Amino acid sequence: MAGWLNLEGKGALVVGGGGLGGATARSLAEAGARTVVVDRDEGALEAVAQAAADSGAELATLHADVSTPDACRAVVARCVDMVGTPRAFLHAVGRNDRRPVLELGDDDWEAILRLNLSTAWWLGQEVGRRMVAEGAGRIVFVSSVSALLAHPDHAPYAASKGGINQMMRVMAREWAPHGVTVNAVGPGYIETDLTRAYLDRDGHREALESLVPAGRLGAPEEIADAATFLLSDRAGFVTGQCLYVDGGRTLV
Ligand SMILES: NC(=O)c1ccc[n+]([C@@H]2O[C@H](COP(=O)([O-])OP(=O)(O)OC[C@H]3O[C@@H](n4cnc5c(N)ncnc54)[C@H](O)[C@@H]3O)[C@@H](O)[C@H]2O)c1
């Protein structure tokens, strides 16, 4: 499997080492990529490094908060120092604020848009600039089924994920002539730290499962498999796509 992906020895940058970013970082490291994982939570970084070590892989961690353009550029520069211009970049930071439109203030809107979309722009632009100069690279953003569906209490989140998909498509078009592919994965309902507390409350888990044709929630490793494929040599002619990994949720 690792040889098939041809990631051996290549630099990889994963920003966001939580459930989905962490699983993908581990998958990239297991495929032999020299992987750097960035998170503002040291506990998350330790957990990813330990999980990689448990499966016999190694990765480097970088403790940083990516909430500003300068911080994003500094993270990319530091990654380049560590492993060279990354061949693979995954953006996997984001959060939701589950409240109705009429209960959200200006700051709430801006906070979600900044974390979910602006950091993708700052990091994607900086990584893309370097990949274009090298004539090679793979970028994947973590979108969501919320890019397509109108879930109540998801307005800023849905806007940020719809924005990710269109930003991704324009980057893909501009950078295709330079050997750089840009795609997204759109997870359905996946159990991670982001969603666990919500799922454990008030029958939410059963309610969500009933909306998924496959009849179950997804696992972080199922997102990691799709992201790893899109970040590998095997996906060289795939660009501008959002690959929904959702057990059929967007079919109904
Ligand atoms: N879990 C799901 O069901 C699901 C579904 C669809 C989309 N997504 C998307 O997947 C992405 C990753 O989500 P997850 O489920 O892995 O969540 P998570 O909470 O497990 O991980 C997110 C990580 O981002 C880090 N982070 C947050 N702000 C940061 C900052 N300013 N600087 C550095 N690190 C920061 C957090 O510390 C955390 O480790 C998000 O964009 C989310 O919207 C998740």
Ligand as a Chemical Component Dictionary entry (heavy atoms), coordinates in Angstrom:
data_LIG
# 
_chem_comp.id                   LIG 
_chem_comp.type                 NON-POLYMER 
_chem_comp.pdbx_formal_charge   0 
_chem_comp.three_letter_code    LIG 
# 
loop_
_chem_comp_atom.comp_id 
_chem_comp_atom.atom_id 
_chem_comp_atom.alt_atom_id 
_chem_comp_atom.type_symbol 
_chem_comp_atom.charge 
_chem_comp_atom.model_Cartn_x 
_chem_comp_atom.model_Cartn_y 
_chem_comp_atom.model_Cartn_z 
_chem_comp_atom.pdbx_ordinal 
LIG N1  N1  N 0  -15.811 15.355 12.828 1  
LIG C1  C1  C 0  -16.755 15.496 11.907 2  
LIG O1  O1  O 0  -17.819 14.866 11.976 3  
LIG C2  C2  C 0  -16.541 16.434 10.763 4  
LIG C3  C3  C 0  -17.464 16.418 9.730  5  
LIG C4  C4  C 0  -17.286 17.272 8.651  6  
LIG C5  C5  C 0  -16.197 18.120 8.623  7  
LIG N2  N2  N 1  -15.307 18.135 9.651  8  
LIG C6  C6  C 0  -14.187 19.066 9.546  9  
LIG O2  O2  O 0  -12.965 18.407 9.737  10 
LIG C7  C7  C 0  -11.992 19.343 10.218 11 
LIG C8  C8  C 0  -11.282 18.723 11.408 12 
LIG O3  O3  O 0  -12.242 18.418 12.382 13 
LIG P1  P1  P 0  -12.033 17.286 13.486 14 
LIG O4  O4  O 0  -13.272 16.488 13.517 15 
LIG O5  O5  O -1 -10.725 16.609 13.269 16 
LIG O6  O6  O 0  -12.002 18.234 14.777 17 
LIG P2  P2  P 0  -11.085 18.228 16.069 18 
LIG O7  O7  O 0  -11.659 19.207 17.000 19 
LIG O8  O8  O 0  -10.877 16.814 16.510 20 
LIG O9  O9  O 0  -9.694  18.789 15.503 21 
LIG C9  C9  C 0  -9.488  20.130 15.152 22 
LIG C10 C10 C 0  -8.100  20.489 15.631 23 
LIG O10 O10 O 0  -7.818  21.825 15.231 24 
LIG C11 C11 C 0  -7.066  22.432 16.268 25 
LIG N3  N3  N 0  -7.184  23.884 16.181 26 
LIG C12 C12 C 0  -8.318  24.634 16.333 27 
LIG N4  N4  N 0  -8.024  25.928 16.202 28 
LIG C13 C13 C 0  -6.698  26.008 15.950 29 
LIG C14 C14 C 0  -5.806  27.105 15.736 30 
LIG N5  N5  N 0  -6.236  28.367 15.735 31 
LIG N6  N6  N 0  -4.504  26.838 15.502 32 
LIG C15 C15 C 0  -4.045  25.561 15.520 33 
LIG N7  N7  N 0  -4.851  24.487 15.741 34 
LIG C16 C16 C 0  -6.162  24.714 15.939 35 
LIG C17 C17 C 0  -7.690  21.896 17.553 36 
LIG O11 O11 O 0  -6.804  22.025 18.653 37 
LIG C18 C18 C 0  -7.969  20.443 17.162 38 
LIG O12 O12 O 0  -6.922  19.562 17.545 39 
LIG C19 C19 C 0  -12.749 20.630 10.536 40 
LIG O13 O13 O 0  -12.579 21.533 9.467  41 
LIG C20 C20 C 0  -14.196 20.152 10.597 42 
LIG O14 O14 O 0  -15.076 21.187 10.247 43 
LIG C21 C21 C 0  -15.452 17.303 10.733 44 
# 
loop_
_chem_comp_bond.comp_id 
_chem_comp_bond.atom_id_1 
_chem_comp_bond.atom_id_2 
_chem_comp_bond.value_order 
_chem_comp_bond.pdbx_ordinal 
LIG N1  C1  SING 1  
LIG C1  O1  DOUB 2  
LIG C1  C2  SING 3  
LIG C2  C3  SING 4  
LIG C2  C21 DOUB 5  
LIG C3  C4  DOUB 6  
LIG C4  C5  SING 7  
LIG C5  N2  DOUB 8  
LIG N2  C6  SING 9  
LIG N2  C21 SING 10 
LIG C6  O2  SING 11 
LIG C6  C20 SING 12 
LIG O2  C7  SING 13 
LIG C7  C8  SING 14 
LIG C7  C19 SING 15 
LIG C8  O3  SING 16 
LIG O3  P1  SING 17 
LIG P1  O4  DOUB 18 
LIG P1  O5  SING 19 
LIG P1  O6  SING 20 
LIG O6  P2  SING 21 
LIG P2  O7  DOUB 22 
LIG P2  O8  SING 23 
LIG P2  O9  SING 24 
LIG O9  C9  SING 25 
LIG C9  C10 SING 26 
LIG C10 O10 SING 27 
LIG C10 C18 SING 28 
LIG O10 C11 SING 29 
LIG C11 N3  SING 30 
LIG C11 C17 SING 31 
LIG N3  C12 SING 32 
LIG N3  C16 SING 33 
LIG C12 N4  DOUB 34 
LIG N4  C13 SING 35 
LIG C13 C14 SING 36 
LIG C13 C16 DOUB 37 
LIG C14 N5  SING 38 
LIG C14 N6  DOUB 39 
LIG N6  C15 SING 40 
LIG C15 N7  DOUB 41 
LIG N7  C16 SING 42 
LIG C17 O11 SING 43 
LIG C17 C18 SING 44 
LIG C18 O12 SING 45 
LIG C19 O13 SING 46 
LIG C19 C20 SING 47 
LIG C20 O14 SING 48 
# 
